[in-house]
C-alpha cells in the first residue's frame, strides 16, 4: 500500500504542478509526513490513501474538476465524552483536536482507540472516524454504547432480527457480546481508521 500512496502522491503533484507543501495543505497533513511517506520512510495510512484518491478524482487531467468527496476536519472526542452521548448530533468543540476525513456524515467524529480487543487491526492510540448517520455493514467495525454504561469498539453481526453480536478480533480474551437492541444505547459505524504516527 505504501508504494501505491507514494506513487499516487507524486503523480498528483506532477499533474497539478504542486509542491509537497501545497499537496499536504490540501490533504490536511504536514509536509514532513508527506515527504516521509513519498520517500518510503513512513507507512501511509488508509485514510491518506482514501484522501489522495478522492483528491485525484476531483482533479482530472486537463484541469477540469470532477465532483467527488472533499476532505474536512472532525473533532476527536475522548471515550468518556463519547460514552455519555445519547444520540447523534452535530459535535462542536472549540480548540479541540481534530482529524481529517472524507466522511460525508454531518455528525461524524473521531475517537482515539483504547485497549487491545481489536488488535492487530486497531491499535491503541489509532483513531477511528465514527459516522452515526451511516448504515451498519455486516462484519464492519462499530462503536457501541452499552446499557447501563460502557463503550466498545467491535465488529457488527446481526444474528437474527432481535440479536446483535459484537465480536472482537481476540475472541480468546474478549468473548463476543450478544445483545438485544434494547441492551444498546446506540450503535454507530466506523468509517475510517487513522493510524497513529
Secondary structure, 3 states (H helix, E strand, C coil): CHHHHHHHHHHHHHHHCCCHHHHHHHHCCCHHHHHHHHCCCCCCCHHHHHHHHHHHHHECCCCCECCCCCCEEEEEECHHHHHHCCCCCCCCCCCCCEEEECCCCCCCEEEECCCCCCCCCCCCCCEEEEECCCCCCCCCEEEEEECCCCEEEEEEEEEECCEEEEECCCCCCCCCEEECHHHEEEEEEEEEEECCC
